[in-house]
């Protein structure tokens, strides 16, 4: 019964991740074009170096001043590779968690351990990128919330195995999602939480 319910949640999580990525990537592309243009001006002395440095510091949020486009390319390539790797690992946490809990014969202790390990990585990703990369931070938050949902449902089934408590746990999770979205001004999270809350009520009562 829960398989169809979690499938809907999984699809919504993936949709939210894609929306976050598309919006931020578009914004990052725009900023990258501007930075490259300023770097061109600086290298060809079309503007005073002080002005170029100021503009570069402004658009890179003071993290660094690009001396030349060529010198930064290897570092940017490494950073992009690490970012893609971490992004892939984050996204794979969702289907792997679902797979471990509902499509394997692992011992419940092993399932719990794997789920906690996945949750720790998602929390670490959230903390690691919190100050530097907004869209991965949002993605890590979404995955963390989903893993907490899976973990609380798993523990509820193992410890109590009462249907009404399970419904309460699921509802409590979605209410928590809404409160977190409201606190951090994340409209997409508030919308998803409201939709899932209504969907869960209809799914478990009809």
Buried (B, 14 or more C-beta within 10 A) or exposed (E): EBEEBBEBBBEBBBEBBEEBBEEBEEEEEEEEEBBEEBBEBBBEEEBEEEEBBBBBBEBBEEEEBBEEBEEBEEEEEEEEEEEEEBBEBBBEBBEBBBEBBEEEEEEEEEBBEBBEEBBEBBBEBBEBBEEEBBBBBBBBBBBBBBBBBBBBBBBBBEEEEEEEEBBEBBBEBBEBBBEBBEEEEBEBBBBBBBEBBEBBBEBBEE
